[in-house]
């Protein structure tokens, strides 16, 4: 949920994160809701992207 809040506050669309991580928009949503575990490598990419943006 924390990643979703950061993403929304920065005005980043889920599709942008999906493209970055090489996954579907639905998978990003599942990860944000905690329904799917975020793989460590994708988590690091995601967090780094949010810090840079």
C-alpha positions in Angstrom: 0.0 0.0 0.0 2.9 2.3 0.8 4.2 2.0 -2.8 0.8 2.9 -4.2 0.5 6.0 -2.1 4.0 7.2 -3.1 3.1 6.4 -6.8 -0.1 8.3 -6.7 1.4 11.3 -4.8 4.0 11.6 -7.6 1.4 11.3 -10.3 2.8 8.1 -11.8 0.4 5.7 -13.5 0.3 2.0 -12.7 1.0 1.4 -16.4 4.3 3.3 -16.1 5.4 1.0 -13.3 4.2 -2.1 -15.1 6.3 -1.1 -18.2 9.3 -0.5 -16.0 9.0 -3.8 -14.2 8.0 -5.8 -17.3 4.7 -7.0 -15.8 1.0 -6.4 -16.5 -1.0 -3.5 -14.9 -3.1 -6.1 -13.0 0.1 -7.6 -11.5 1.1 -4.1 -10.3 -2.3 -3.7 -8.7 -2.1 -7.1 -7.0 1.4 -6.3 -5.6 0.2 -2.9 -4.3 -2.8 -4.5 -2.6 -0.6 -7.2 -1.0 -2.3 -10.0 -2.9 1.0 -11.0 -4.6 4.5 -10.9 -3.1 6.8 -8.3 -4.8 10.0 -10.0 -6.0 13.0 -8.4 -4.4 14.5 -7.3 -7.7 11.3 -5.6 -8.8 10.9 -4.0 -5.4 14.3 -2.4 -5.7 13.6 -1.2 -9.2 10.2 0.2 -8.1 11.6 2.0 -5.0 14.6 3.5 -7.0 12.2 4.7 -9.7 10.0 6.5 -7.2 13.0 8.1 -5.5 14.3 9.4 -8.9 10.9 10.7 -10.1 
